């Protein structure tokens, strides 16, 4: 069985100003999102929350950020919305202000839900716009886009250590300036995309992408990719949400010191993000996926037994190697299912967010019933799921 999908070849050159604008907006968006786990030590003490409740906060945020994404992507595949990114950031702004004013566990849940809705609107359509501006360098475009997001995620703990820890929960409202800046930039990007769509409607240059695999093979491959996303984001959830608690519990460091270690990990994630896409453009996505997930395993297995010094060393290659996976997985899936850029982006971003949320909730429950050290001992084996990459087909596309 062979499936043919026609797409229109519009852009011959990569539109770097738009890619950089999307990447910077992604940085701003994910900086805001990363404030949520960064303030966990504060609100846990202030509101006497259990690890299970901390996990539930993350689950609420991640589910709101994940469940809508495939539907947003599917809808915008049919009816692109140039200004949806600015609208989504408006939801994030509402959630951010609400979070700064929250005085109860349930209002915190409502606040992070708004931030999650903003994220669910942002990611699939921003990924589509990056694809449109790629000029054919899809891996590079997704890596540039992801670089901004991961850089933003790394800034949250640092900003929390500098601002939120000294000045308290109310200081979260100061970050509303970031959301307003993002709305301005995304309005500019929306204007470009509106012009792009008008230009596309006038083009007649058509290329046909031939998917050589049967529907069964495609579904099987997508399932493997989702399992790889599961391993990546469950492991990421352990580090992003509980790494600070692990360091405080095992090594008795201060909250601010633990935030610095978390920043080092997340900055390593940001630094490694740019590698996966362009390398995949040159040597193939499958090989990047294989190396990025399975290659994390030796370092992950050593982490629970390392001293504080060696933990600071190990989290750097863990972050850098693991980070290169997502761009390669996303572009691989978009080539596997041609013509469904928004749907694929929404599905994989949404699943990634969902796995992060579910992982956080389950790991929080596990930490309450056992210990935070036990959680890290168990999660160290997750990167071994990368062995499943061997079952993925090598994608070859033909252009007519």
Secondary structure, 3 states (H helix, E strand, C coil): CCEEEEEECCCCCCCHHHHHHHHHHHHHHHHHHHHHHHCHHHHHHHCCCCHHHHHHHHHHHHHHHHHCHHHHHHHHHHCCCCCHHHHHHHHHHHHHHHHHHCCCHHHHHHHHHHHHHHHHHHHHHHHHHHHHCCCCCHHHHHHHHHHHHHHHHHHHHHHHHHHHHHHCHHHHHHHHHHHHHHHHHHHHHHHHHHHHHHHHHCCCCEEEEEECCCHHHHHHHHHHHHHHHHHHHHHHHHHHHHHHHHHHHHHCCCHHHHHHHHHHHHHHHHHHHHHHHHHHHHHCHHHHHHHHHHCCHHHHHHHCCCCHHHHHHHHHHHHHHHHCHHHHHHHHHHHHCCCCHHHHHHHHHHHHHHHHHHHHHHHHHHHHHCCHHHHHHHHCCHHHHHHHHHHCCCCCCCEC
